[in-house]
Amino acid sequence: MAEEQTLRPPSDTQPGIFSRQYAPATLTFAAVMFLTGFAALAVVPTLPTAAQDLDGVSLFPLVAGSFVAASLLGGVLGGHWADRSGARRPLALGMILSVVTLLVSASSLSIWQLVIGRFVDGLAAGMVAVSVTTAIGQSYPEYLRPRMLAMMSASWIIPSLVGPPIAGVVSEAWSWRVVFYGLAVLTALPSIALVAVLRRAPAGSGADAEDPVPVDLPPEEERASRPPVLVAAMLSLGAALGQYGVSGWDVRHLLFVVTGVALLVVFAPRLLPKGTWRSARGLPTAVLLRGLTSGTYFTVEALVPLMLITERKVAAVTVGVAFTASAVLWAGAAWVQGKLLQNVARHRLVTAGALIMAASVAFAIAGSFGGMSPVLAMVAMPLAAIGMGMLDPCVTVLSLSHSAPDRLGHTTSAMQTNMNLGQVVVLAFATAVLNAGLAAGTGQLGGYAITFSLLLLPPLLVASLAVRARND
């Protein structure tokens, strides 16, 4: 009941996200998300071509995995920096760093330079993602947060429609390097605007416009006790080693996997709320839900297209339509939860979204059988996006509601950390199961069917645990 009152729609006397008070921050955040989404969706399709051109196809898993691994470190850096001095500085640095890393990748002379470029890009992306969420928590009252988070999702619609096709045309007509250089130019423009707009304190902070330091900062002893950067660095290293190790089955790759898992087990608990892995009530469960859901969605988004193109012989352009539909439906579901369902308890929407994701995995399983239409597997992608669009903003709202004002950066950092951990761990586990199935002679489609069947577990677990994240 308390939650419903908090999330009650604003009255005529309460300002909205486009009111004079909040419009500058709203437009700035939307521009940042738009360019971030455009860069992310345009770069990814060009990476295989870049790896092939640089004679580094064998290291492509590291190219792809280094971004997620670095996001872990970037999220921690951005979150703790945001707690110390506000979100505007890490957000501005993250955007500027995004421009630099695009230039590094564009000028790559070897596959290892591309790996470094993607790693730094992940570092910047982690800082930006955490800083934006923290800034929303610092700048807006709680009744506006669901709408702002929905707008963040909506900001990806146009990039999802035009990003991949434009990148494909440019890459084929000129070079994949032109894609990176062009994105660097486009990203530089909002970076300059961001620095200018965020010179003043967040609208909702109550701080003086000339004072760059937020009103409420955590005590010095609390800040000193927070996990050191070395912990986040070791966690990123473990994620990268694990991501690379599952690409092969020889002794060398096995050693990478063992080392990566050991680092994750030792260091991950230090960056997460106490009780996260045992689903303690409140914030720990909310952070756990973020990891399980993002890991499931990321894996579906990676393996379903791979199966459709390589095994079911579906045209790549057709799979691209599924990607576009996913982005649009994610944004639509996020709008529905923020506008039409804002009086529904957030944990109930998390449960509903998780069940939709479980249904999407069931479609993927059905589409992995040779006698069934591949369209069934294609449906899995947009259906999973609907589930994520509904539950992801709700998980964020629940997480912020369990956090003190001076701990918003720490909370969003933990969410970002577990989101990336979920992506790395679930995808690595699914890849290992798929390869094990192939080694056992199940066949390609049989291996996918087994893998997708195991992917049912995370969303069903989320549906059962959502009530433990409720805010009352």
Secondary structure, 3 states (H helix, E strand, C coil): CHHHHHCCCCCCCCCCCCCCCCHHHHHHHHHHHHHHHHHHHHHHHHHHHHHHHCCCHHHHHHHHHHHHHHHHHHHHHHHHHHHHHCCHHHHHHHHHHHHHHHHHHHCCCCHHHHHHHHHHHHHHHHHHHHHHHHHHHHHCCHHHHHHHHHHHHHCCHHHHHHHHHHHHHHHHHCCHHHHHHHHHHHHHHHHHHHHHHCCCCCCCCCCCCCCCCCCCCCCHHHHHCCCCHHHHHHHHHHHHHHHHHCCCCCHHHHHHHHHHHHHHHHHHHHHCCCCCCCCCCCHHHHHHHHHHHHHHHHHHHHHHHHHHHHCCCCCHHHHHHHHHHHHHHHHHHHHHHHHCCCCCCHHHHHHHHHHHHHHHHHHHHHHCCCCCCCHHHHHHHHHHHHHHHHHHHHHHHHHHHCCCHHHHHHHHHHHHHHHHHHHHHHHHHHHHHHHHHHHCCCCHHHHHHHHHHHCCHHHHHHHHHHHHHCCC
